[in-house]
Amino acid sequence: MKRKSLSVLLLLFLMILVFLPGQLPVDSAGPRRIEVVVTGSFGGVTAPSGRSFVILYWEEPGNTAASSTHRVFEAQVAATGVTWSDRGQGVRVTSGGPDRQEYIGYYRYPVNPITTAVTLLNHRNYIYRVGASATADFNEARVYPPLESAHTNYQKHTDTCAGCHRTHRAVHPMLLNRRLMRELCLECHDGRASKYNVLDGRVNIGTGWVDSPGGPFWRVDGQGNQLSTSYHNVFLEQDFALQPTDPGYRRLYAPGGGGDRYNLTCTDCHSAHVTQNTSPFRLLKSQTPVTAFPFIDNGRYRVLYMDGMNSFCSNCHEQYNYGASTALGYPLHVLGGGIKESGGFYRHPTNINVSAWATQQTMAHLTLPLEVRSNGRFMTCKTCHFAHGSVVRGPQPSYEMAALDEPKYDRVGNVIYLGITSKLKRRDGMGICLECHLDQVWGNTPFQP
Amino acid sequence: MKLKVTLRKLIIFILILLIVLTAVFLYLFLTRSRLLDRIPWLPASTSPPVFSHFLQEAALSSPLAIAIDPLDNIFVADFLNGRIVTFDRRGNKTGEFGEGQLTRPVGVAEMDGFLYVADLAAQSIEVFTATGHFRRTLLASGTNEQIGPFVPVSLAADRQAGLLYFSDSAGHRVVAVDREGAFRFAFGHPGSEEGAFLYPGAVTVGTGGNIYVADTNNVRVQVFSPGGRKVLRQLPAVPGEEMFALPRSLAVDAHGNLWVADSLTHRIAVFGGGKKLFEFGSLGVSEGELYFPNAIAFDQAGRLYVVERGLNRVSVFAAPAADPANLFRRLTE
């Protein structure tokens, strides 16, 4: 009997040994959340002019040591790639610390927000990763001094939820206090309360406002003339209730949309909140993360794209995303070999590695954005197109869609697209093509490398 | 116990009831106007009607600012249409101007018969006559060494001192210039501490020359002494206390009370004597409700004009018949 009891106890002990580790908190993928504090003064100390204090907080369940197990890495972004500077471990926040009144956190970077303060330039983008390394098992925080992001940090001021939401008397199914999504977004992003002015396509980089990489939705010149020659039309929400007899009804049909109406608005691409399905870059909504890092390059606001943009665009433009890493698997952009039929048409491929041309004249002057990956530089939708809108001149008929060639109709038979458009392009006319194909049109002889 | 009801008693009871009800009705009828006056946020029938509904006659598109001159001419900055639309006090559209000179008018102020317009996209301050004739560019970003680059997001006039104030979203500061555009002083820097700003919005000048600034992204209002030398107080007084969501516009009434329009809570709060007196407004599109109020101003009769960006509408509210502070006390006592 005694032996039997011992056997049972031993079995129980073994079971505990086997299953217990699985029940303990595992934090191998970096902290579950990072809270960012951005402030002009801390502990009675004012940040230097043009800078703000930045402090990161995160939890490490089960850790009671003075130092965090996670390390902090800061991105250094350039046109050629991103490198990560190891800023060391965080320190456990104690009740007697300088930030005791501020946040009930667990670990903090920097070690002391005053004596080892991190002050960052206002109106610049900073990217931090906290975890085991900068390339795996991390969580990422984007910091935009002098503001704490309005799209995060709600737990500090819970009433800020009420700035956008109503619990019982909302006028939008997402419990929002506005009827149209863009109204809410433009309340800040019209140039008055955010560094990113989406109407005019300008970004405040601290030394002034410069063109944004997304382009403008609706830019006008000094004479009030409309400059935008194409844009993703996010101004349609109130038109969706129009009847087919109303002229404005046609605007609901996206060019190439195949006759389906679409009620496009800001939150079709961007989330207002940080969620599991949003990318840190621009809070883009995509199951496939978009990896990209903004940076300032000689007074210009640029973005280092690394991965995921094609996949993001193909959430809607599903027949345009093919190339090197897709099932079609074309290693090079070679006429006849690289261009295949997709959705009933032959289309210029995206997602192709253009590094093979790196030594040629065409690549020497190429300034269009490419995705910089470990195995080369890849063409993306954003290589040729803006995401928001374009102001390039020389708009042309869209032959695939205009009445000149193949008009598109809506479901009641109206021609839905007759105009001309710059198609969100980054260069006038066919200037986009010449960025890569200059050697094919330059002179009468083949280019000699 | 049995209650014996006779016909006589029943008739007497009905008569008494009728007398009481008549008295109550007469009291309510005779005091109805006073009751309405005691609720200042109801549009009164004697005030001009709410005008410019939903892109109708005036066809405003994202109006963001308003100025009213001593003759009660009303100037509205029509942000997306790049123009100024003028109205009389009855709400009739009397004209429009600025197309060709303005890109994104975001602030307006009247002084000495001239209308000054802050243009966000052109990064400049333009001058027009009250009848809409373009006079000159008063100031352009980067053209004044003392001021440097700027992006104006609001404009206010101090007629007594002959100064124009504009808030600058590039430098997170408030800049004062004179009628000729010469730099007088500036205050503020990026940050959240006292005296600092994050995307400052409206500026207005109160009695005694105190300067009120809607520190929009710090979700507060700061009150400065003349010249911006010292912070006198902040609303909310306790940092972290939640009083606003996005304070956009400010106006000081004849009694020295501060009115704050909050565009995200769709409310207007009134402060006086160091405390909040009352607030009004709620999300909605009906008269008396507000939808993204972005600018407020008083006319000479003390009527409050509210520019609602979300409806492309200007609503007019009855003038408080008395000091709002006393009014509020009557309401709450």
Contacts between the chains, C-beta under 8 A, distances in Angstrom:
chain1	res1	chain2	res2	distance
A	39	B	191	7.3
A	39	B	192	5.3
A	39	B	193	7.6
A	40	B	189	7.6
A	40	B	190	6.5
A	40	B	191	2.1
A	40	B	192	5.1
A	40	B	193	4.9
A	40	B	196	4.9
A	41	B	191	6.5
A	41	B	192	7.3
A	41	B	193	3.8
A	41	B	196	7.8
A	46	B	191	7.5
A	46	B	193	6.4
A	47	B	191	6.8
A	49	B	189	6.5
A	50	B	190	7.2
A	52	B	190	7.0
A	52	B	191	6.6
A	122	B	190	4.9
A	145	B	190	8.0
A	146	B	172	7.2
A	146	B	190	4.2
A	146	B	191	6.0
A	146	B	192	7.7
A	146	B	198	5.9
A	147	B	198	5.9
A	147	B	199	8.0
A	147	B	217	6.0
A	150	B	217	7.6
A	157	B	219	8.0
A	157	B	240	7.3
A	157	B	242	6.0
A	159	B	242	4.1
A	159	B	245	7.7
A	160	B	219	8.0
A	160	B	242	7.5
A	160	B	245	6.8
A	162	B	245	6.6
A	162	B	265	6.9
A	163	B	245	3.7
A	163	B	246	6.4
A	163	B	264	4.2
A	163	B	265	7.1
A	164	B	264	6.9
A	166	B	283	6.8
A	169	B	283	6.8
A	171	B	283	6.6
A	177	B	264	7.3
A	177	B	266	6.9
A	177	B	283	5.1
A	178	B	291	7.8
A	178	B	292	7.3
A	178	B	310	6.6
A	179	B	310	7.9
A	183	B	292	6.5
A	183	B	309	7.7
A	183	B	310	5.3
A	186	B	62	7.5
A	187	B	246	6.7
A	187	B	263	5.9
A	187	B	264	6.7
A	187	B	292	6.6
A	187	B	309	7.7
A	188	B	246	7.6
A	190	B	62	7.5
A	190	B	79	7.5
A	191	B	104	7.2
A	191	B	106	7.7
A	191	B	120	5.1
A	191	B	121	7.5
A	191	B	151	7.0
A	191	B	153	7.2
A	191	B	169	7.0
A	192	B	64	8.0
A	192	B	106	6.9
A	192	B	120	7.3
A	192	B	153	4.6
A	192	B	169	6.3
A	192	B	199	6.6
A	192	B	201	6.6
A	192	B	216	7.3
A	193	B	169	7.7
A	193	B	199	4.5
A	193	B	201	7.3
A	193	B	216	5.1
A	193	B	217	5.6
A	193	B	246	7.2
A	194	B	199	7.4
A	199	B	80	7.9
A	199	B	104	7.9
A	200	B	104	7.2
A	200	B	121	5.5
A	204	B	151	7.6
A	204	B	169	7.2
A	204	B	170	6.2
A	207	B	149	7.8
A	208	B	149	5.2
A	208	B	170	6.6
A	209	B	123	7.7
A	209	B	151	6.1
A	209	B	170	6.8
A	218	B	80	7.3
A	219	B	121	7.8
A	220	B	82	5.8
A	220	B	103	5.5
A	220	B	104	7.5
A	220	B	121	7.2
A	221	B	103	6.9
A	222	B	101	7.6
A	222	B	103	5.5
A	222	B	122	5.7
A	223	B	99	7.8
A	223	B	100	4.9
A	223	B	101	7.9
A	224	B	81	7.7
A	224	B	82	4.0
A	224	B	83	7.2
A	224	B	99	4.8
A	224	B	100	5.9
A	224	B	102	6.8
A	224	B	103	6.6
